[in-house]
Amino acid sequence: MRRDRINSSIEQLKTLLTPEFLNQQPDSKLEKADILEMTVSFLRRQQQQQQQQQQPAFSSRSAAVNQGFSRCVHELLHFLSKDEVKTQSQRKLMNQVLSEKSALWRPW
């Protein structure tokens, strides 16, 4: 029963990936090990392609987040420097932002 399930699954893989098999070994009879190796190879390529497609989306989102954060800091500094009279808390916050602008804490 176990052997039948394994053989059935291997046949299903062979059927699903026939075009891939024909590209790699068009005229040869495939052994079970060949089918498994080609399946693993195919799945690895698919995974790599998927990761490559996701990277640009992630980097553009990351750039958008950084841009938004920089805009927020700019607006904060503009707001804090607007009033002539500043409270001690405003001065401390502004000094903190100005002195550590590149090393600000970010929650992500």
Secondary structure by P-SEA (a helix, b strand, c coil): caaaaaaaaaaaaaaaaaaaaaaccccccccaaaaaaaaaaaaaaaaaaaaaaaaaaaaaaaaaaaaaaaaaaaaaaaaaaccccccaaaaaaaaaaaaccccccccc
